[in-house]
Amino acid sequence: MSHWTRREVLKSGLASAVSLSAWQKAAGAVESRGLGAAVTGQPSPGASENPTGSEDSSGSGRERLLLDFGWRFHFGHATDPTKDFGYDGQGLFSKTGGMFRPSKPRFDDSNWRAVDLPHDWAVELPFKHDRKLADHGFKPLGREYPETSIGWYRRVFEAPASDLGKRLSIEFEGVFRDSIVALNGMYLGRHASGYTPFRYDVTDFVNYGGENVLVVRVDATLGEGWFYEGAGIYRHVWLTKTVSRHVAHWGTFVRSEVQRGVATV
């Protein structure tokens, strides 16, 4: 146990701030790269003007690739399966590899809009003079507006054969609101909160050495707050690769013991 004076605590804080500043400058000098070149088809406007990002911890066996570019978007429908690509209109939940029509490799998304993330379709909707929408920016979202409350996202990317043997996961930093995710027609999961990140281990569903189709259905029918909340994939999406033996996501922590006048660092 060490007994610290006020002067020593201030000196320690100053040294930490200097070290953090130096680390940030060094991190900013690292060249960014991502999966922009691996997107199938023509990149959306502006994609080449924005550098794709990645976090490659050399020697650690962990790599994070940004999946923000090259998406396609289309409205669905909250009550009519014929306008929602057949969702909720089938007799069975799904057969293996058959989740969502847009998940099929040959699905024609040429009439879908090209978008990059983060994306909020609500902000693009027209103003609706409806007093019930006052707390949400007067945007037509909700049970009374099924034609603008569902959004579909589709993204095709390649995974090199060299990834076989690694653990791969897809991480969503934020989707508003109720989302269902499928990869290559395989159901990955559902996340109902619009304010918490989530991730799926996709190791067993990836087509190594070929193309992969990632599809997200977003339902913004129900809000969570009494303010403008938006709709869609409004934060970053990452593809994380690790070696088979690795530290779990959020698997580390630091704890310091601090008592009156005494601290163990």
Secondary structure, 3 states (H helix, E strand, C coil): CEECCHHHHHHHHHHHHHHHHHHHHHHHCCCCCCCHHHCCCCCCCCCCCCCCCEEEECCCCEEEEECCCCEEEEECCCCCHHHCCCCCCCCCCCCCCCCCHHHCCCCCCCCCEEECCCCCCHHHCCCCCCHHHHHHCCCCCCCCCHHHCEEEEEEEEEECHHHCCCEEEEEECCCECEEEEEECCEEEEEECCCCCCEEEECHHHCCECEEEEEEEEEECCCCCCCCCCCCECCCCEEEEEECCCCCCCCCCCCCCEEECCEEEC
